[in-house]
Amino acid sequence: MRELDRLTTERYSLPSLLLMEAAAGAAVRALASHVPDGFAGLRALVLCGRGNNGGDGAALARLLCLQGARVEVALAGRVAEARGDARINFEIARDLAGARNFKNPTGPDVATLTLFSGGGGDLGFTELGSAEELERYFYSGTGQDFDLIVDALFGTGLTRPLEGLNLEMVKYIARRRGMRAGARPLVVSLDIPSGLDADSAAADAEHVRADLTVTFTAPKPANVLPPASHSNGRLAVADIGTPGALIEASPSQLFLVAAGDARAWLLQTRYAPDSFKNTHGHALVVAGSRGMTGAAVLCAEAAMRSGAGLVTVAAPTSAVAPIAARVTPEVMTAALPETELGAASDEALGRVAQLAGRADVIAVGPGLTTDEATRRLVRALVEGRTLPLVVDADALNALAPWPAHLRGSAELPLVLTPHAGEMRRLVGVGADDEGALRDRVRAAREFATAHGLILVLKGSRTLVAAPDGRVFVNPTGNAGLGTAGAGDTLTGVISGFIAQARGASRGSADVLAAVVAAVYVGGLAGDHAARERGMRAVVASDISRHLSAAVRALDPEGEQP
């Protein structure tokens, strides 16, 4: 972001002070949706650090004042200690607030300036140079009744824990935010909650927990990656005029999936007037075992509901009847040779290969068990695949730790969909080894690039890692999706989307785009389900039932006959 700001000024002659003003204006617009009654009479406290983030805050304070708010600015330090555009904005706010260098008789080094009346609002400006001054300011009756607290202490430059005045200000926000809900002020962070490292998902150090974060130009890792992202509240990404060409040319390989990405995929695979089941693709689901038929049902149902033209479930012979009795009647079934325990046997390889001859994608794993003969079947399917293969659940465990020689390819993509426990087993570490996934982006990227495959690392903010090192962060979904069978359902949606992409393109398709869209739409369906039922009442089958709502929300025109 610092490089983008520099290039914007250097190549496009946009002064950085103008970018700061644009950031303040964008923050006001984002705030407006959270202040339905307008800013007139609103009491706001803007806490500023001495850097550019604080300069954004000072500009925001001025704009809020002009819209009728009663604003207090508290600077952690002296204006004289600030530099560049931040100092200019502090000086403007200080001059508007009253007389330069006015001294507060309660403290010889505290410059508390008189209120400025403009546009119906008031503006106060206070420099806090020591812990004693801060203590007097916050706890002597000043500022105990704010409707809004703006955190403009630190932006993207912080890489160490907070200390001194800045730490005390963050603690003050925490105490005010901890008040009973009815009297609690709205806490808004500019760019990123202060105390977080913008480039990290970690949230170990003391930091602000915001209700709303307004970030500028593009999200930063800590805006979107948990657990840090949980402290952002609602995230608003504000355009401040950075040229799009610079953003597109950025070397970043981390992307936040947007609704437009999923919508673009839906537009490319819209049902044409002359399309039919074969042009919508055929998904083959190798899943289930005796006593574990539900996973196969959920996966096949999701593949069908996601829009695949044909879905076939291949399951051990003794599991076929229970699956057929529960799955939607449009799904076909096929029996596979089985072990004595009712799991798919390696003798089923020929039958699966026969079924694959009519399919566009194979999903393998849900409810399969890890019988030794099943392990051999899974390995043979992966090694001898003739189609894109989605590997989930017991199929992942059958291949853990992942064999070094098994690689995906552009012609025959491999898509792995592990949750955290399965991912640890794939990389060969114990279930209690938290360090292996402390940096989920790095872990996903390294695994995907090392093995030339697409990795869907499930969890809060599911990641899709590509063989070329790109990682896509999915913003949809909620805690209600942490329920039994949700992973099986997601595998079905992914398989259904790949089937449609290949059916629409007569075999060649952008499998990565289909996977990214499937994860987004699957999470969005879960969000629709949670809004209707509440998160704790959501079950996996609700996701399939709400796929229609998710797709129609993204492409309503394309879903009309």
C-alpha positions as CSV (number, residue, x, y, z in Angstrom):
1,M,0.0,0.0,0.0
2,R,2.9,2.4,0.7
3,E,4.2,1.7,-2.8
4,L,0.8,2.3,-4.3
5,D,0.5,5.6,-2.6
6,R,4.0,6.6,-3.7
7,L,3.4,5.6,-7.3
8,T,0.0,7.4,-7.3
9,T,1.7,10.6,-6.4
10,E,4.7,10.1,-8.6
11,R,3.0,8.9,-11.8
12,Y,-0.4,10.6,-11.6
13,S,0.5,13.8,-9.8
14,L,-2.1,13.2,-7.1
15,P,-0.8,14.8,-3.9
16,S,-0.7,12.5,-0.9
17,L,-2.6,15.2,1.0
18,L,-5.4,14.8,-1.5
19,L,-5.4,11.0,-0.9
20,M,-5.7,11.7,2.8
21,E,-8.7,14.0,2.3
22,A,-10.3,11.3,0.1
23,A,-9.7,8.7,2.8
24,A,-11.5,11.0,5.3
25,G,-14.4,11.6,2.9
26,A,-14.7,7.9,2.2
27,A,-14.8,7.2,6.0
28,V,-17.6,9.7,6.5
29,R,-19.6,8.0,3.7
30,A,-19.1,4.5,5.3
31,L,-20.0,5.9,8.7
32,A,-23.2,7.4,7.4
33,S,-24.8,3.9,6.9
34,H,-24.2,3.2,10.6
35,V,-25.6,6.6,11.8
36,P,-29.2,6.5,10.4
37,D,-30.2,9.8,12.1
38,G,-27.3,11.8,10.7
39,F,-24.3,13.4,12.3
40,A,-26.0,16.5,13.7
41,G,-25.5,16.5,17.5
42,L,-23.4,13.3,17.4
43,R,-20.7,13.2,20.0
44,A,-17.5,11.8,18.6
45,L,-14.0,11.2,19.9
46,V,-11.2,10.8,17.4
47,L,-8.0,9.3,18.8
48,C,-5.0,10.1,16.6
49,G,-1.5,8.8,16.4
50,R,1.2,11.0,15.0
51,G,1.5,9.2,11.7
52,N,-0.6,9.2,8.5
53,N,-3.4,7.2,10.1
54,G,-3.8,10.0,12.6
55,G,-3.8,12.5,9.8
56,D,-6.7,10.7,8.3
57,G,-8.4,10.9,11.6
58,A,-7.9,14.6,11.9
59,A,-9.3,15.2,8.5
60,L,-12.3,13.0,9.3
61,A,-12.9,15.0,12.5
62,R,-13.1,18.2,10.5
63,L,-15.6,16.7,8.1
64,L,-17.7,15.3,10.9
65,C,-17.8,18.7,12.5
66,L,-18.9,20.4,9.3
67,Q,-21.8,17.9,9.2
68,G,-23.0,19.0,12.6
69,A,-21.1,16.6,15.0
70,R,-19.5,17.6,18.2
71,V,-16.0,16.2,17.8
72,E,-13.1,15.9,20.2
73,V,-9.7,15.1,18.8
74,A,-7.1,13.6,21.1
75,L,-3.5,13.4,19.7
76,A,-1.1,10.9,21.3
77,G,1.8,13.3,21.4
78,R,2.5,16.8,20.1
79,V,1.7,18.3,16.8
80,A,5.3,19.5,16.6
81,E,6.4,15.8,16.7
82,A,4.4,14.9,13.6
83,R,5.6,15.2,10.1
84,G,4.4,15.5,6.5
85,D,0.7,15.6,5.6
86,A,-0.3,14.3,9.0
87,R,1.1,17.3,10.6
88,I,-0.7,19.6,8.1
89,N,-4.0,18.0,9.0
90,F,-3.3,18.3,12.8
91,E,-2.4,22.0,12.4
92,I,-5.7,22.6,10.4
93,A,-7.7,20.9,13.0
94,R,-5.9,22.7,15.8
95,D,-6.4,26.1,14.2
96,L,-10.1,25.4,13.5
97,A,-10.5,24.4,17.1
98,G,-9.4,27.8,18.4
99,A,-6.3,29.7,19.3
100,R,-2.8,28.3,18.5
101,N,-0.7,27.4,21.5
102,F,-3.5,28.0,24.0
103,K,-2.5,26.4,27.3
104,N,-4.8,24.5,29.6
105,P,-4.4,25.8,33.2
106,T,-4.9,22.2,34.5
107,G,-1.7,21.1,32.9
108,P,1.2,23.3,31.5
109,D,1.9,21.0,28.6
110,V,-1.7,20.2,27.6
111,A,-2.9,22.2,24.7
112,T,-6.7,22.0,25.0
113,L,-8.2,24.3,22.4
114,T,-11.5,26.1,22.4
115,L,-14.4,24.8,20.4
116,F,-15.0,25.9,16.8
117,S,-18.5,26.3,15.7
118,G,-19.0,25.6,12.0
119,G,-21.8,23.9,10.2
120,G,-23.6,23.4,13.4
121,G,-20.8,21.3,14.9
122,D,-18.0,21.8,17.4
123,L,-14.4,20.8,17.2
124,G,-12.0,20.4,20.1
125,F,-8.3,19.5,19.9
126,T,-6.1,18.2,22.7
127,E,-2.5,17.2,22.6
128,L,-1.5,14.5,25.1
129,G,2.2,14.2,25.8
130,S,2.3,12.0,28.9
131,A,0.4,9.3,30.7
132,E,-0.5,11.9,33.4
133,E,-2.1,14.2,30.8
134,L,-3.9,11.3,29.3
135,E,-5.2,10.2,32.7
136,R,-6.5,13.6,33.4
137,Y,-8.1,13.9,30.0
138,F,-10.0,10.6,30.0
139,Y,-10.9,10.1,33.6
140,S,-11.6,13.6,34.9
141,G,-15.1,13.7,33.4
142,T,-13.9,14.6,29.9
143,G,-15.2,12.3,27.1
144,Q,-17.3,9.9,29.1
145,D,-20.4,10.2,26.9
146,F,-19.4,9.7,23.3
147,D,-21.7,8.1,20.7
148,L,-18.7,7.4,18.4
149,I,-15.0,6.6,19.0
150,V,-12.7,6.7,16.0
151,D,-9.5,4.7,16.2
152,A,-6.9,6.6,14.0
153,L,-3.8,5.6,16.0
154,F,-2.0,3.2,13.7
155,G,-2.5,2.1,10.2
156,T,-0.5,-0.4,8.1
157,G,2.9,0.4,9.5
158,L,2.7,-1.2,12.9
159,T,4.8,-4.4,13.4
160,R,5.4,-4.4,17.1
161,P,3.1,-4.4,20.2
162,L,1.6,-1.1,21.3
163,E,3.1,0.8,24.2
164,G,2.9,4.1,26.0
165,L,0.2,6.5,25.2
166,N,-1.1,4.5,22.3
167,L,-1.5,1.4,24.5
168,E,-3.4,3.4,27.1
169,M,-5.7,4.8,24.4
170,V,-6.5,1.3,23.2
171,K,-7.3,0.2,26.7
172,Y,-9.6,3.2,27.1
173,I,-11.5,2.1,24.0
174,A,-11.8,-1.4,25.4
175,R,-13.2,-0.1,28.6
176,R,-15.7,2.2,26.9
177,R,-16.6,-0.6,24.4
178,G,-17.2,-3.0,27.4
179,M,-20.1,-0.9,28.7
180,R,-23.6,-2.2,28.6
181,A,-24.8,-2.4,25.0
182,G,-27.4,0.4,25.3
183,A,-24.8,3.0,26.2
184,R,-21.8,1.6,24.3
185,P,-20.2,3.9,21.7
186,L,-19.8,2.7,18.1
187,V,-16.0,2.0,17.6
188,V,-14.7,2.6,14.1
189,S,-11.1,1.9,13.0
190,L,-9.5,3.6,10.0
191,D,-7.6,1.2,7.7
192,I,-7.0,-1.4,10.4
193,P,-7.8,-1.8,14.1
194,S,-4.7,-0.3,15.9
195,G,-2.5,-2.9,17.5
196,L,-2.8,-5.4,14.7
197,D,0.0,-6.1,12.2
198,A,-1.6,-5.4,8.8
199,D,0.4,-8.3,7.2
200,S,-0.5,-10.9,9.7
201,A,-3.6,-12.9,10.8
202,A,-2.3,-12.9,14.4
203,A,-4.3,-11.2,17.1
204,D,-2.2,-11.9,20.2
205,A,-1.1,-8.4,21.1
206,E,-3.4,-5.7,22.7
207,H,-5.5,-4.2,19.9
208,V,-8.7,-2.3,19.2
209,R,-11.8,-4.4,18.6
210,A,-13.9,-2.4,16.2
211,D,-17.6,-2.5,15.2
212,L,-16.6,-1.1,11.8
213,T,-13.3,-0.9,10.0
214,V,-13.0,1.4,6.9
215,T,-9.9,0.3,5.0
216,F,-8.6,2.2,2.0
217,T,-8.1,1.0,-1.7
218,A,-7.8,-2.7,-0.9
219,P,-8.1,-5.0,2.1
220,K,-5.0,-5.9,4.1
221,P,-4.4,-9.5,5.4
222,A,-5.4,-8.6,9.0
223,N,-8.7,-7.2,7.6
224,V,-9.8,-10.5,6.2
225,L,-7.8,-13.3,7.9
226,P,-8.9,-14.7,11.2
227,P,-8.4,-14.4,14.1
228,A,-7.3,-10.8,13.3
229,S,-10.3,-10.2,11.0
230,H,-12.7,-10.9,13.9
231,S,-11.6,-7.6,15.5
232,N,-12.5,-5.6,12.4
233,G,-16.2,-5.8,12.8
234,R,-17.9,-5.0,9.6
235,L,-15.3,-4.2,6.8
236,A,-15.9,-1.4,4.3
237,V,-13.3,-1.1,1.5
238,A,-13.2,2.6,0.4
239,D,-12.0,3.8,-2.9
240,I,-9.7,6.9,-2.4
241,G,-8.7,7.4,-6.0
242,T,-5.8,5.1,-6.4
243,P,-5.6,4.3,-10.1
244,G,-6.9,0.8,-10.9
245,A,-3.9,0.1,-13.2
246,L,-1.6,0.3,-10.2
247,I,-3.7,-2.0,-8.2
248,E,-3.9,-4.5,-11.0
249,A,-0.1,-4.4,-11.5
250,S,0.5,-5.0,-7.8
251,P,2.6,-8.1,-7.1
252,S,0.3,-9.4,-4.4
253,Q,-0.8,-13.0,-4.6
254,L,-3.5,-12.8,-1.9
255,F,-7.0,-12.0,-3.1
256,L,-10.3,-11.4,-1.4
257,V,-13.1,-13.1,-3.4
258,A,-15.9,-10.6,-4.2
259,A,-19.5,-11.2,-5.3
260,G,-18.4,-10.1,-8.8
261,D,-16.0,-13.0,-9.1
262,A,-18.8,-15.6,-8.4
263,R,-21.2,-13.6,-10.6
264,A,-18.7,-13.7,-13.5
265,W,-18.5,-17.5,-13.3
266,L,-22.3,-17.7,-13.2
267,L,-22.6,-15.5,-16.3
268,Q,-20.1,-17.7,-18.2
269,T,-22.1,-20.9,-17.4
270,R,-25.6,-19.6,-17.8
271,Y,-28.2,-22.0,-19.1
272,A,-28.6,-21.3,-22.8
273,P,-32.0,-21.8,-24.5
274,D,-30.9,-25.0,-26.2
275,S,-28.8,-26.4,-23.3
276,F,-29.8,-29.7,-21.6
277,K,-28.5,-32.1,-19.0
278,N,-25.4,-33.2,-21.0
279,T,-24.3,-29.6,-21.5
280,H,-24.6,-29.0,-17.8
281,G,-22.1,-31.7,-16.9
282,H,-22.0,-35.0,-15.1
283,A,-20.6,-35.4,-11.6
284,L,-19.6,-38.9,-10.4
285,V,-19.6,-39.1,-6.6
286,V,-17.6,-42.1,-5.1
287,A,-18.8,-42.1,-1.5
288,G,-20.5,-43.8,1.3
289,S,-20.2,-47.2,3.1
290,R,-22.4,-49.4,5.1
291,G,-23.7,-47.4,8.0
292,M,-22.2,-44.1,6.6
293,T,-24.6,-43.2,3.8
294,G,-25.5,-39.7,4.9
295,A,-22.3,-38.1,3.6
296,A,-22.9,-39.6,0.1
297,V,-26.4,-38.3,0.1
298,L,-25.4,-34.8,1.1
299,C,-22.6,-34.6,-1.4
300,A,-24.8,-35.9,-4.3
301,E,-27.7,-33.7,-3.4
302,A,-25.5,-30.6,-3.3
303,A,-24.0,-31.5,-6.7
304,M,-27.5,-31.8,-8.2
305,R,-28.8,-28.6,-6.6
306,S,-25.7,-26.6,-7.7
307,G,-26.8,-27.1,-11.3
308,A,-25.0,-30.2,-12.6
309,G,-27.1,-31.9,-15.3
310,L,-26.4,-35.4,-14.1
311,V,-25.1,-36.9,-10.8
312,T,-24.2,-40.5,-10.1
313,V,-23.4,-41.9,-6.7
314,A,-21.1,-44.9,-6.8
315,A,-21.2,-46.7,-3.5
316,P,-20.6,-50.1,-2.0
317,T,-23.4,-52.5,-2.9
318,S,-24.9,-52.7,0.7
319,A,-25.0,-48.9,0.8
320,V,-26.8,-48.3,-2.5
321,A,-30.4,-49.0,-1.3
322,P,-30.2,-46.7,1.8
323,I,-28.6,-43.9,-0.4
324,A,-31.3,-44.3,-3.1
325,A,-34.0,-44.1,-0.5
326,R,-32.8,-40.7,0.9
327,V,-31.3,-38.9,-2.0
328,T,-33.3,-36.8,-4.5
329,P,-34.8,-39.1,-7.2
330,E,-32.9,-37.3,-9.9
331,V,-29.6,-38.7,-8.6
332,M,-28.5,-42.0,-10.2
333,T,-26.8,-44.8,-8.2
334,A,-24.3,-47.5,-9.1
335,A,-23.1,-50.4,-7.0
336,L,-19.4,-51.1,-6.3
337,P,-17.7,-54.3,-5.0
338,E,-17.3,-54.0,-1.3
339,T,-15.2,-55.4,1.6
340,E,-16.7,-57.6,4.4
341,L,-17.3,-54.4,6.4
342,G,-19.3,-52.7,3.6
343,A,-16.6,-50.3,2.4
344,A,-15.6,-49.8,-1.3
345,S,-13.0,-52.4,-2.3
346,D,-10.0,-51.9,-4.6
347,E,-11.8,-54.3,-6.9
348,A,-14.2,-51.4,-7.7
349,L,-11.5,-49.6,-9.7
350,G,-12.7,-51.1,-13.1
351,R,-16.3,-50.2,-12.4
352,V,-15.4,-46.6,-11.4
353,A,-13.3,-46.2,-14.5
354,Q,-16.3,-47.4,-16.5
355,L,-18.6,-44.8,-14.9
356,A,-16.0,-42.1,-15.3
357,G,-16.1,-42.5,-19.0
358,R,-19.5,-40.7,-19.0
359,A,-18.6,-38.1,-16.3
360,D,-16.9,-34.7,-16.3
361,V,-15.6,-34.8,-12.7
362,I,-15.1,-37.3,-9.9
363,A,-15.6,-36.5,-6.2
364,V,-14.2,-39.1,-3.9
365,G,-14.2,-39.5,-0.1
366,P,-17.4,-38.6,1.9
367,G,-18.3,-41.5,4.1
368,L,-15.9,-43.8,2.4
369,T,-14.1,-45.1,5.5
370,T,-10.3,-45.8,5.6
371,D,-10.4,-49.6,5.2
372,E,-7.1,-50.8,3.7
373,A,-8.8,-52.0,0.5
374,T,-10.5,-48.6,0.2
375,R,-7.1,-46.9,0.7
376,R,-5.8,-48.8,-2.3
377,L,-8.8,-47.8,-4.3
378,V,-8.4,-44.1,-3.5
379,R,-4.7,-44.2,-4.4
380,A,-5.4,-46.0,-7.7
381,L,-8.1,-43.4,-8.5
382,V,-5.8,-40.5,-7.9
383,E,-2.8,-42.0,-9.7
384,G,-4.8,-43.2,-12.7
385,R,-7.4,-40.4,-13.0
386,T,-8.7,-39.3,-16.4
387,L,-10.8,-36.5,-15.1
388,P,-10.6,-33.6,-12.6
389,L,-10.7,-35.1,-9.2
390,V,-12.1,-33.6,-6.0
391,V,-10.6,-35.4,-2.9
392,D,-12.3,-35.0,0.5
393,A,-12.8,-36.6,3.9
394,D,-11.8,-40.3,4.1
395,A,-10.1,-40.1,0.8
396,L,-7.8,-37.4,2.2
397,N,-7.1,-39.6,5.2
398,A,-6.4,-42.5,3.0
399,L,-3.6,-40.5,1.3
400,A,-2.1,-38.9,4.5
401,P,0.6,-37.9,4.7
402,W,0.4,-36.9,1.0
403,P,2.7,-38.8,-1.2
404,A,5.4,-36.6,-2.8
405,H,4.9,-38.2,-6.3
406,L,1.2,-37.4,-6.5
407,R,0.8,-34.2,-8.4
408,G,-2.0,-32.3,-10.1
409,S,-1.8,-30.9,-13.6
410,A,-3.5,-28.4,-15.8
411,E,-5.1,-31.2,-17.9
412,L,-6.1,-33.3,-14.9
413,P,-6.5,-31.0,-11.9
414,L,-6.6,-32.3,-8.3
415,V,-8.8,-30.4,-5.9
416,L,-8.2,-31.2,-2.2
417,T,-10.7,-29.9,0.4
418,P,-9.3,-30.6,3.9
419,H,-10.4,-29.0,7.2
420,A,-7.6,-28.1,9.7
421,G,-7.2,-31.7,11.2
422,E,-7.1,-33.3,7.7
423,M,-4.6,-30.7,6.6
424,R,-2.3,-31.5,9.5
425,R,-2.4,-35.2,8.6
426,L,-1.7,-34.3,4.9
427,V,1.5,-32.5,5.9
428,G,2.4,-35.2,8.4
429,V,2.2,-33.4,11.7
430,G,0.2,-34.3,14.8
431,A,-3.3,-33.2,15.5
432,D,-2.1,-31.0,18.4
433,D,0.6,-29.2,16.4
434,E,-1.0,-25.8,16.2
435,G,2.2,-24.2,14.7
436,A,1.8,-26.0,11.4
437,L,-1.3,-23.9,10.5
438,R,-0.5,-20.8,12.4
439,D,0.0,-19.1,9.1
440,R,-2.8,-20.7,7.1
441,V,-2.1,-18.7,3.9
442,R,1.5,-19.8,3.8
443,A,0.6,-23.4,4.6
444,A,-2.0,-23.6,1.9
445,R,0.2,-21.9,-0.7
446,E,3.2,-24.0,0.0
447,F,1.2,-27.3,-0.2
448,A,-0.6,-26.2,-3.4
449,T,2.6,-25.1,-5.2
450,A,4.7,-28.1,-4.0
451,H,2.1,-30.6,-5.3
452,G,0.7,-28.7,-8.3
453,L,-2.9,-28.8,-7.1
454,I,-5.8,-26.7,-5.9
455,L,-6.2,-26.7,-2.1
456,V,-9.4,-25.7,-0.4
457,L,-8.5,-25.2,3.3
458,K,-11.8,-25.1,5.1
459,G,-12.5,-23.1,8.2
460,S,-13.4,-19.5,9.2
461,R,-12.6,-17.7,6.0
462,T,-11.9,-20.7,3.8
463,L,-8.8,-20.4,1.5
464,V,-8.4,-21.6,-2.0
465,A,-4.8,-22.0,-3.0
466,A,-3.7,-22.4,-6.6
467,P,-0.7,-24.2,-8.0
468,D,0.8,-20.9,-9.1
469,G,0.9,-19.5,-5.6
470,R,-2.2,-17.3,-5.6
471,V,-4.5,-17.7,-2.6
472,F,-8.1,-16.6,-2.5
473,V,-9.8,-15.7,0.8
474,N,-13.5,-16.5,0.8
475,P,-15.6,-14.0,2.8
476,T,-19.0,-15.9,2.8
477,G,-20.2,-18.4,5.4
478,N,-20.7,-18.3,9.1
479,A,-20.3,-20.3,12.3
480,G,-23.4,-22.2,11.6
481,L,-21.6,-24.0,8.8
482,G,-19.3,-25.7,11.4
483,T,-21.8,-28.6,11.4
484,A,-21.8,-32.3,10.5
485,G,-21.9,-32.8,6.8
486,A,-21.2,-29.2,5.7
487,G,-17.9,-30.3,4.2
488,D,-19.6,-33.1,2.2
489,T,-22.0,-30.6,0.9
490,L,-19.2,-28.2,-0.1
491,T,-17.6,-31.0,-2.0
492,G,-20.8,-31.6,-3.9
493,V,-21.1,-27.9,-4.8
494,I,-17.5,-27.8,-6.0
495,S,-18.0,-31.0,-8.1
496,G,-21.3,-29.6,-9.5
497,F,-19.6,-26.4,-10.5
498,I,-16.7,-28.1,-12.2
499,A,-19.1,-30.4,-14.0
500,Q,-21.0,-27.4,-15.3
501,A,-17.9,-25.6,-16.4
502,R,-16.6,-28.6,-18.3
503,G,-20.0,-29.4,-19.8
504,A,-20.4,-25.8,-21.0
505,S,-16.9,-25.7,-22.5
506,R,-17.0,-29.3,-23.9
507,G,-14.3,-30.6,-21.7
508,S,-11.9,-27.7,-21.2
509,A,-12.6,-25.4,-18.3
510,D,-11.1,-23.1,-15.8
511,V,-11.3,-25.4,-12.8
512,L,-9.8,-22.9,-10.4
513,A,-12.5,-20.3,-11.2
514,A,-15.2,-22.9,-10.7
515,V,-13.8,-23.9,-7.3
516,V,-13.5,-20.2,-6.2
517,A,-17.1,-19.6,-7.3
518,A,-18.3,-22.8,-5.6
519,V,-16.8,-21.9,-2.3
520,Y,-18.3,-18.4,-2.4
521,V,-21.8,-19.6,-3.5
522,G,-21.7,-22.4,-0.9
523,G,-20.9,-20.0,1.9
524,L,-23.5,-17.5,0.6
525,A,-26.1,-20.3,0.7
526,G,-25.1,-20.9,4.3
527,D,-25.6,-17.2,5.1
528,H,-29.1,-17.3,3.6
529,A,-29.9,-20.4,5.7
530,A,-28.6,-18.7,8.9
531,R,-30.7,-15.6,8.3
532,E,-33.8,-17.8,7.9
533,R,-33.1,-20.3,10.7
534,G,-30.5,-18.8,13.0
535,M,-26.9,-20.2,13.0
536,R,-27.3,-22.8,15.6
537,A,-30.3,-24.4,13.9
538,V,-28.5,-24.7,10.5
539,V,-27.8,-28.3,9.3
540,A,-25.9,-29.3,6.2
541,S,-28.9,-30.0,4.1
542,D,-30.0,-26.4,4.6
543,I,-27.1,-25.3,2.5
544,S,-28.3,-27.3,-0.5
545,R,-31.8,-26.0,0.0
546,H,-30.5,-22.4,-0.1
547,L,-28.2,-22.7,-3.1
548,S,-31.0,-21.4,-5.3
549,A,-31.3,-18.2,-3.2
550,A,-27.6,-17.7,-3.4
551,V,-27.4,-18.1,-7.1
552,R,-30.4,-15.9,-7.8
553,A,-29.0,-13.2,-5.5
554,L,-25.9,-13.1,-7.7
555,D,-27.4,-13.5,-11.1
556,P,-31.2,-12.9,-11.0
557,E,-31.5,-12.2,-14.7
558,G,-29.7,-15.4,-15.7
559,E,-32.0,-17.6,-13.6
560,Q,-35.2,-16.4,-15.2
561,P,-36.6,-18.5,-18.1
